[in-house]
Amino acid sequence: MLDASSDTVIITSFIANLLAILVGLSTIIKSFINRSRLDKFRNSEQITDSYNDKFELNEIQNEDDKIQKVIEVLTGRIRKQRAISLFLFSFVVLVTAYLVFFQYNQDSYLYKKKSFLFDKTTPFNKIRDELKVLIVPFQKPLNKANDVEYFLKNRFIELREEEGLNITTKLLNYKPVVSFPEAKMVGKEYNADIVLFGKYDSDKKLQLSYVVVDKVLAAEKSKGRTEFKQISGESDISQGYLQEDIDEIIYWALGIRSLRKNDYSKALSYFNAVEITQNSPFKTKLEKAKLLCNTKLELSFSTEQYYKYAIEQNFVEFSYFELAYFASEYCNDPELTINIYNDELTVSESASSLNNIANSYFKNNQFDQAEEAYLKAIKLNPQSLFVENLSLLYKHEHFKKYDKSEEILLKAIESDSLNTSLYNTLGLLYLKEHFNDIIKARENFNKAIRINQNYLEPHFNLAYIENVYNNNHRKAIQYLDRALKIAPNDASVYYELGEHYQFYKKNYHKAENYYIKSIEIDGTYANAYSRLGDLYRDNYKLYTKSEENYRIAISIDPEESIFYNKMGILLLDHMKKNDEALSYFREALSKRNLTSEDKSIYLANCGLTYQRKNDLAKAEEYYLEALTHDDDYVFVNIQLFNLYDELGKYKLAEKHYKKAYETDDSKKSVVYILSLKLKQLFS
């Protein structure tokens, strides 16, 4: 946890210690040798020729004086060597003590309160219910004992407890982070949304920095830092003295999270807490967010009153169109978006506004209004994008105008022959709708690739054709490998590879690795978490891990019904939690843009849950409602056959059994029919 200069001190001190120990050991050995010589000499008291030369005794005539001279020299050497050894080992002790003191000052919080201050070095829970703030140790100069990270964490704890902010914080035992890319890397590793780090300058002034890891939030202000400021103590941190910019992004992030959940009251309270300068480029976004909340809540003033107020207060002005686009981007509330776009249309009926309001109508299942708006937009401006959107609407089950969808796409291609998206959309129309024309689908996907070899979607679609229709998995992987070469850092490519290995190659280990790689690139890729959940549920039987991944997918995209249905199946079939499963199936049914197939599946699952709960009347009710959306649903007809057979309603049981095997011959059994007829006879 030291900077470069600190490392130099450590290395130099270590080398000095090592040399001192070696010299000290050498000196001690010499002192033992001289001690041995002295003892030996005292025992013999004989002066040899070697002693005369070694101790310069030639000038001394008296034998006793010579002996005394040798004893004095050897004794002196022993004392000197012991003194040197003592000095060297004292030096080692002092240097070691200095290093400990040095390290203590560098990371005083590490020694003083390690168990209390440092969280376990485990990642945050990936479920996005809270804003996850990671604090890493700051770069500090020598002898700078400061618990700034600890105070910083305490401030967030206080904000959570006193102001009810939905924040969770970790203080990580890690080396100091020195750059934004490094901070982002650490943040991804620990599933953080925001990473805080900092450093001192030569005057011991402190600078705080942050980097936003969450993909949605990072679109606004991905990184930032404060000016260097002198802090005098804990109060400067607890009062937010160094945190103006960081507070801004924290409150903004919490506000956006609440806005995405359509909790406008809480979102407004967060947005009102953001304090920014008059000339901040962030101001426009903030004012849009506030106006959006006020428009929905009708707490303060109408939209018109707001514009008047904005002009008086010298706020940034923006149009209804900008506000509606902001609403479509940040809210799961098509009705609010539609209302604002309608305000825009009273001022100016532009093609873009009409296209966008049509998209909102489509999202809100108002299909006829969507068609009307698309047609008006195309009349004003026959742009390819508007035509393509209308074609997607016409192939929806509400219209099922497949020929009309084909007609307008072909017409759009005539006037915009290099538009790859049109070819791809036309290819999907031929592939998946009533045309079922694989040759035409392949032809259009290949046209899109010839125009733009880097366009990924047609590669995925061609791989799908090879896997599903041709059973040619080798050819399919060639298309996916091409996509990987085109975009080696695109999460969708790894997701498609994961599906390929999971469903067609049955190589679950490879599939798992590809899904994990997809998530590493894009932590907000909900479908990758969902597929991991499927893998752990169906192939590995790891139900706890499956549940974790489904919950993450739901937290990322709470409007996707299929995630709730998958969670319900897990809870019903594998964890035996019937009531909890039922709540997830009902939540799936509450979502927008459900197809008839979706509704029949979710209703059938509700019926199955009630059947498991032995509430047969409720089960029958849900099964019958499921058949109103798909009369040929084999599973539901079989379940009703079983249910009516159990209730003794044999004619109804026979009716649904016949319906099931009319749809699927494999269900046909003469024994079942004979059994039902006999039961009717004897009843």
N, C-alpha and C positions, 0 to 999 in steps of 0.2 A: 504494500500500500504506500509505496514511496515514489517520488518523481526521479528524474534522471540524476540530479545532483545528489539526492539521497542514496541512490544506488552506488555512486562513486565513493561516497563516504564509507558505506558498508564494505565494499570490495577492498578498498585500501586498508581499512582497519583489520579485515580478515587476513590479508597478506602479512601485515605487520605482526599480528598475533601469531601466525604460523611460524614466521622467522624467529620471533622471540622464544617460542616454545622449543624450536630446534636448537637454537644457540644455547638456551638454558639447559636442555638435556645434555648437550655436548659438554658444557662446563661442569655439570654435576658428575658426569662420567670421569672427566679429567681429575676432579677433586677426589673421587674414590680411588683412582689410580695412584695419585700422589699420597693419599692416606695409607694405601697398601705399601708403597715404597718406604714411607716414614716408619711404619711398624716393623717392616722387614729390616730396615737399617738399624733401628734401635736394638733389635734383637741380636744383630751381628756386630755392630759398631766397628765395621771394617771399611777402610777407605781403599777403594780399588782405583785403577788408572782411569776408568770411565768417570768416576766421581770427580777426580782431579780436573779433567777437561770440562765436564758438564757444569761444575759449581765453582770453577776458577779457584782451585785450592793450591795451585803450584807455588804461590808466593807465601803461603802460610807454612811455617816450619813445625809448629807444635801439633801433634796428632790429636790431642783433645780439642784444640781450637778448630781443627778441620771438622771434627765430628759435630761440634756445636754449630759451625757454619752451615753444614748440610741440613741439620735439624731446623735451623732458623729459616733457610730458604724454602724447604718443603712445607713447613708450617705456614709461612707467609703466602705461598701459592694456594694452599688449601683454603685459607681465610678469604683470599681475594676471589677465588673461584666460587666459593659459597655466597659471597656478597653479590657477585655478578648474577648468579642463579636466582638469588632472592629478589634482586632488582627486576630481572626479566619476568619472573612469574608475577611479581606485583604489577608490572606493566600490563601483562595479559589480563589480570583481574580488573584493573582500572579501565582498560579499553573495553572489556566485555560489559562492565557496569555502564560505561558511557553509551555503548550501543543499545543496551536495554532502556536506558533513560531516553536516548534519542528516539527509539521506536515508540516508547511510551508517549512522548510528546507529539510524535507524528499522528498517533491514533489513540489518544487518551481514552476515548469512549470504548475502544476495543478491550482495554485492560480494566477500566473502572467498572463497567456495567455490561459486560459482553452478553450475558444470558438475558438481560432485560432489554437491551437496545437492539440487538441484532435478531432479525427473524431467521428462521431456518432457511437455508439457501434452496428453497423449493419454489417452483413457479406459482404464480397466482392461479386460482381456479379460472378456467377459460370462459365460464358462463358470464355473460356480460351484464349482470344485474348492477354492478357497481363500477365506478370509475377507478381504475387500478393505477396508482401512482407509485413508481419505484424510485427510491433515493439511493444513490451510490456515493461512496466516500469522495470527499473533495480533495483536490490537489492543495497541499499545504507546504509552506516554507519550513525551514528548520526551527525547532523550539516553538512551534505554533500549536499550543494545546488549546483546542476549541471544540466544543460539542455542537457545532452549528447543525450537523445532520440530525442529531438527536432533537434539538429545538425545532427544526423544520418538521420532523415527523410529528412531534407533539402538537404543533400548530394544526396540522391536518386532523389529528385526533380530536382536538378541541372543536374544530369546525364541524366535524361529523357529529359530535355529541351535543354541542350547543346550538348549531344552526341547522342540524338535520341533513347535512350534505351527504349524498350517497357515495362516499369515498372509502376505499380501503388502501392502506399504505404498507409498504415493506421498506426496511432499511437493510440494504444488502451488504454482506461482508465480502467485499470485492476490491480489486485494485482501482485506483482513481481512473475515471473515464476522461479522455483528453479531447474527444472530438464528437461531433454530431453523428457521423456514421457508426462510430463505436457504441455510442449511447443507444442508437436505434437497434443495433445488433443485440446488445444486452437486453433491451426491452422486449424484443421478439423472443429471445431465449426464455424469458421469465413471464411471458404473456401479459406484459404491462401495456397500458394505454398511453401513459406519459412517463418519461424518465427525467428526473432532476439530477443535475450534477453541478459542480462549481470549482472555482479556484481562487487563490489569492495572488495579488500582484506583488511587486517588490516592496511596496509601501504597506503591505499586509491589509490591503483593502479587498473586500470579497465581491465576487461576481457570481450570480446564479445563472444557470442555463437550463433549457428544457428542450426535449425533442418529443414530438407526438408520434406514436407508433400506430395507433388506430387509424386504419385507412380512411374511414369516413371523416374523422375529425381532422386528419392531416391535410385534407383539401383546403382547409381554411388558413391555419398558421402552423406549418409543420415543425418549426423550430424558432428559438429566440433566446435572448440573454439580456440581463440587466446591465446597467453601467456598474463600474467598480465603485463600491461605497464602503466607508468605514463603519463597522458595527461595534457597539460598546458592550453588548450583552444579549441575554436571552430575550429581553423585551423588544429589541429591534426586529428579531425574527417573529416573535409571537404576534406583533402588531402588523406584520406584513410589510415592514419597511423596505425589504429587498425584493418584494414579490409582486410588484404592480403588474408586470407582463404575465407572470405565471398565474396569478389569480384570475386574470382576464381569460386565459385559455381554459383554466379549471372550470370556472362558472359557465363559460360558453359550451364546453363539452357536456357538462351536466344538463344544461338547457336543451341542447340538441338531442341528448338521450331521451329526455322527457317529451320533447316534441315528437320524436319518432313513435313514442307510445301514446300519442294524442293526449297527454296530460298537460293541457295548456296552462293551467293555473300554476303548477310547479315550474314549468318551463319559463313562464313570465317572471316568477320570483328569482330564478337564476339569472335571467337576462338583465333584470333590473339591478342585480348586484355587480354587474360588470361595469367598471369605470375605465373609460378610454378617453384619450385626448380628442379634441375637436377635429384635428386633421388626420386622425388614424384611418388607414385604408380599411380597417376592420369595421368601421362605424356603419357603413351601408348595410352590411350583413346583419349587424346587431339590430339596427332600426327595422329592417324587414322582419326579423324574428319577433320583435316586440309587437309590431303592427299586426302580424299574423295572429299572435295570441290574443291581442285586444279585439281583433275582428271576430274571432271565434267566441270569445268570452263575453263580448259586448259590455265590458266592465267600465271602460273609461269614455270612449268616444267612437263615433262611426269612422269609416274610412275617409269620408270627405272632411270631417273635422280634423282628422289626423294630418291630412295634407296641409290644411291651413295652419295647424300648430307647427308642422315641420318647417314651413316657410318662415313663420314668426321666430322660431328658435334657431334658424339657420341650419337646420338639419339637412341631410342629403335627400334630395327628391328622387323618387323613382316611380315608374308607371305601374298600373294594375298588372300589366303583362309580366313585369319583372317579379312582382309580388306573387302572382299565381305560379310562375315557374319555380320560384323559391319554395312555395307550398308543395308543389308536386315532387320536388327533390327531397324535401325534409320531413314531410308528413305522410302518414298512411290514411289520408282523409280526402278522398276524391270529391266529396260533396263541397268541402271548403274550397278546393281548387276550382271547381266548376263555378261556384258563386263569384269568385274573384274574376275569373275569365269572363263571366257574363257582364261584370262591371266594365271590363276592358272593351267588350264588344259594343257597349253603349257609346263608347268614345270613338273607337276605331275598329272596323271589322276587317282586320288583316288576315291574310292566308295563314300566317304562322299561329296567330291566336286561335283561329278556327281549328287548325290541325291539333293544337295542344288541348283545346277543350274537348275535341273529339276523342283524344287519347284518354282523357279523364272520364268521359262518358263510358268509353269501352271498359276501363278499369272498374267502373262502378256498375257494370252490367246494364247500362242504359243504351242498348244496342241501336235502337231506332234513332235516338238523338245523335249518337256517334256517327251513324251513316249520313244523316242530314248535314252535320258539321263538316265531315270529310268532303262531301260533294261540293259544298260551298267553297271550301278551301281550294279544291282542285279547279273550280270555275274561275277563281281569282288568280290562281297560279298553279298550272298543271305540273308541279314539281314531282319528280320521281318518288321522293320520300312519302309525299301525301298519297300518291297512287298506291304505293306498296302497303301503307297502313290500311287503306280501304280494302285491298285484296285480302289482307289478314282478317279483317272484320267479316268479309263475305264468306270465308271458309269456316268461320265459327259455326258451331252447331245451331245457334239461334237462326242463322240464315241458310246455311248449307248451300250457298250459291257458288259451287265449285267452278262451274263453267264460266260464270261471271268473273270470278277471281282470276281464272286463267286468261280470260279475254283482256282485262284491263292491264295485267302484267305484260302480256305480249305487246299491247299497244304502247306501254311505257318503254319497253325495250326498243321498239322501233325508233323512238325519239331520243333514247339515251342508251345506245348500244354498248357502251363501255362501263355500264353500272353493274358491278359484280354482285351487289346485294340483290338486285332484281333477278338475276339468273339463279342465285342460291335459293331465294324464296320460291321461285317457279319450280325448281327442282324438288323442294320439299313438298310442294303442292302435288306434283306428279307421284311422289314417293308414298306419301302417307294418307292422302285422302281417297276419294272414290275412284280416282284414275288408276292407281296401283300399277303405274307404268314405269318400270325400273329402267328401261332403255332411255326414255325421255329424261328421267330424273338424273341418270348418270351423265347424259349429254350436257345438261345445263350446269351441273357441278363442274364438269371438265371445262366448259366455256368460261366459267368464273375464274378457274385457276389459270387458264391461258391468258386471260386479261391481267390477272394479278396473282402471281405465283405465291405471294406472301399472305394471301387471304386464307385464314385457318379453317373457317366453317366448312367449305366444300371438302377439304381433306377429311374432316370428321365424318361428314355425311357419306362420302365414298367408302370409308372404313366401315360404317354402319351397314351399307349395302353388302359388302363382302362378307361381313360376319353373319348377318341375319338372313339374307336371301341366297347367297352363293356358298355359305359355309366354308369360305376360303379365308381362314384366319391368317395365313401367311401373307396374302395380298393386303389384308386389312392392316396388318402391322407395318407394312411398307408405307401406307398413307400416313399412319400415325408417326412413324419415324421421320418422314419428310416434314411433318408439322413441327416435330421436336427440333429439327435442324433450323427451321424458319424462326421459331420462337423458343429458345432453350430456357427462357425465364418466364414463360407464360404458364400460370397455374392451370388454365383450362386444358392444356396439352397433357399434363400429368394426370389430370382428372380423367380424360378420355382413355389414356393408357391404363389407368386403374380399372375402369369399367371393362375394357377389353380383356384384361387378365382375370378379372373376377367372374365375368359371365360367360366368356367364350373359351378361354384357355384353362379355367379352373385353377389358376395358379394364385392362390390367395395371399401367399407371402409377398409376391411381386405386386399384386394389387394394393395391398396394405402400404407398401413402401411408396408407391406412386401417389396414393391419396395423401400420405403424410408429407411428401415433397410438395404437393399442391398447396397444402395448408401452410407449409413453411414459407412459400412464396407469397401467399395471400391468406392471412389469418382470418379473413372475413368470408372465405369461400364456404358458404353454408352447405352446398350440395356435397362437397368433399367430406365434411363431418357426417352428413347423413349416410353416405355410402360406407364410411368406416363403421357407423352404427350397424348397418345391414350386415357387413362382413363379420363383426364381432357377435352379432345375434345369430345369424344363420349358419355361419361356417366355423367359427371358433367357439361358439357357445359361451362367450364371455359377456354375460348379461349386464354386469355392472359397467363395464367399459362401453358397451352398446348404449346404455342409458345415458352415460356421460356425454357421448358424442351427439345423441339426439337432442339433449338439452342445450348443447352449444349451438347446434343448427337452429333450434327454435329461438334462442336468444339473439342470434344474428339476424334472422328473417322471421319475425313473429307472425307475418301474414301468409306464410306458405303452409297450406293445409296438410300437405302430404307428410310433413315432419310430425305433426300431431298424430296422424293416423299410424305412422310407424311406431311412435312411442306407445300408443294405445295397444297395438298388437303385442309389443314386447311385454307390457305390463299384464295383459290378459293371458297370453299363451305361455309365457315363460316365468313370470314373477308372481302370477296368481293374485294380482291386485285388481279385482274386478271394478270396484268403485272408482279407483283412480284412472283405470283404463277408460271407463265410460266418460269421465270428464274430458279426456283428450279427444275421444271420438266426437263428442259434442262441440268441442272447440274447433275441430276440423270442419264441422258442418257450418260453423258461424262465419267462415271466411268468404271473401268475395271471389268472383270469377270461377266458381265451381262448375264443372261440366256435369252433364247428366250421369256420366259414368262415375265421377267423383262422388256425387250425392248418393248414388245407389250403393257404392262400396262403403261409405261412412255410415249410412243408415243400417246396412246389413251388419256391420260390426257392432253397432249399438244393439241390434236385435240379438246377436250372438252373445253379447255380454249379459243381457237380461236372461237369456236362456241358461247361461252358466249360473246365474243368480237364482234360477228356478222361478223366475217371474215370467210365465209363459204368455200371459195376456199382453204384457208390454213387448215381449219378443215378437209376438205375432203382429202387433201394431207397426213396429219398425220394419219388419220384413215386408209387409204389404205396401208400406210407403216406399220402400226401396224399389219394388216392382213397378211403381208408377213412373219411375225414371228409367228403368230398363226391364221390360217385361220378360226378356229372354235370359236374365241373369241366372245361370245354372245353379250357383251356390245357394242363392236365396230359395229357389224352387225346391232344391234338395232339403234345405233346412225346414221349410214349411211342410214338406212331406213327412219328415221325421217328427215335427211338432204335432201335426194333425193325427199322425199315427199314434203318438203317445196319448193324445187327448181322446182318441176313439172316434175322430171325425174322418172316417175312412174314405168317403167320397171326395172330400177336399184333398186328402192325402194322395189319392189316385190322380186327381186333376194336376197337382203340382209335380208329381212324379212323371206323368206323361209329358208335361211341358219341359221338364228337365231333359228327358231323353230325346225329345224332338229337336232340342237345341244341340245336344251332345250325345251321339249314339253310344258312346262308351259307357254312359250311365244306365243303359237299358238292361233290364234283368227280368226275365219271365217269372222268376221266383217271387220277386217283390210284387209284381202285378197280381199273380195268383194268390199270394198271401193277403193282399188288400181285398180282393174279391171274396175270399173265404170269410175274412173278418166282417165284411159288409153283410154277407149271407147269414152268419151266425149271430150278428148283433140284433 
